[in-house]
Amino acid sequence: MIKIKIVLDSEDRNVIGYRIKSARLGCKMTQEELSVKLETLAVYIDRASISKLEQKKRIVTDIEILALSKVLNVSITWLFGLEI
């Protein structure tokens, strides 16, 4: 059984921020480059907002999660820490 950390009464706004950063750095991509690649999928997240995502200071929508997984070439389950 997989245990999922529940984020309640926390300042964190998402649970995938550090994995977004890890995948981005693994691709040797800047935040600006990630922003541009997301635009090709009609997902508009500027560099400053990507920084906030990575710091868990911004909520991530389902459409953004899907686009991030495609651009970063990782699965959605990996982003959520449900697979190694």
C-alpha positions as CSV (number, residue, x, y, z in Angstrom):
1,M,0.0,0.0,0.0
2,I,1.3,3.4,-0.9
3,K,1.2,6.1,1.8
4,I,0.6,9.6,0.6
5,K,1.7,12.5,2.7
6,I,-1.3,14.8,3.3
7,V,-0.5,18.5,3.3
8,L,-2.7,20.2,5.8
9,D,-2.1,23.3,7.8
10,S,1.2,23.8,5.9
11,E,2.7,26.7,4.0
12,D,3.4,24.3,1.1
13,R,1.1,24.9,-1.8
14,N,2.1,21.7,-3.8
15,V,3.8,18.4,-3.2
16,I,5.7,18.1,-6.5
17,G,7.9,21.3,-6.4
18,Y,11.2,19.6,-5.6
19,R,10.6,16.9,-8.2
20,I,9.9,19.5,-10.9
21,K,13.2,21.2,-10.0
22,S,15.0,17.8,-10.0
23,A,13.6,16.8,-13.4
24,R,14.4,20.2,-14.9
25,L,18.0,20.1,-13.7
26,G,18.3,16.5,-14.9
27,C,17.3,17.9,-18.4
28,K,19.9,20.7,-18.0
29,M,17.1,23.2,-18.6
30,T,16.7,26.6,-17.1
31,Q,13.4,27.9,-15.7
32,E,13.1,30.2,-18.7
33,E,13.6,27.3,-21.1
34,L,11.0,25.3,-19.3
35,S,8.6,28.2,-19.5
36,V,9.1,28.4,-23.3
37,K,8.6,24.6,-23.8
38,L,5.4,24.7,-21.8
39,E,4.1,27.5,-24.1
40,T,4.3,25.0,-27.0
41,L,1.6,23.1,-25.2
42,A,-0.4,26.2,-24.6
43,V,0.5,26.2,-20.9
44,Y,1.7,29.6,-19.8
45,I,3.9,29.7,-16.7
46,D,6.5,32.4,-16.5
47,R,10.0,31.9,-15.1
48,A,9.0,33.5,-11.7
49,S,6.0,31.2,-11.4
50,I,8.2,28.2,-12.1
51,S,10.5,29.3,-9.3
52,K,7.4,29.5,-7.0
53,L,6.3,26.0,-8.1
54,E,9.7,24.6,-7.3
55,Q,9.7,26.3,-3.8
56,K,6.2,24.9,-3.2
57,K,4.8,28.5,-3.0
58,R,2.3,28.1,-5.9
59,I,-0.5,25.7,-6.6
60,V,-0.1,23.5,-9.7
61,T,-3.2,22.8,-11.8
62,D,-3.9,19.4,-13.3
63,I,-3.3,20.7,-16.8
64,E,0.1,22.2,-15.7
65,I,1.0,18.8,-14.1
66,L,0.3,17.0,-17.4
67,A,2.3,19.5,-19.4
68,L,5.2,19.5,-17.0
69,S,5.4,15.7,-17.1
70,K,5.5,15.8,-20.9
71,V,8.1,18.5,-21.2
72,L,10.3,17.1,-18.5
73,N,9.8,13.5,-19.8
74,V,8.7,12.1,-16.5
75,S,5.6,10.3,-15.4
76,I,2.9,12.0,-13.3
77,T,3.3,9.3,-10.7
78,W,7.0,10.1,-10.5
79,L,6.2,13.8,-9.9
80,F,4.1,12.8,-7.0
81,G,6.8,10.5,-5.6
82,L,4.7,7.4,-6.1
83,E,7.5,5.6,-8.0
84,I,11.2,5.6,-7.8
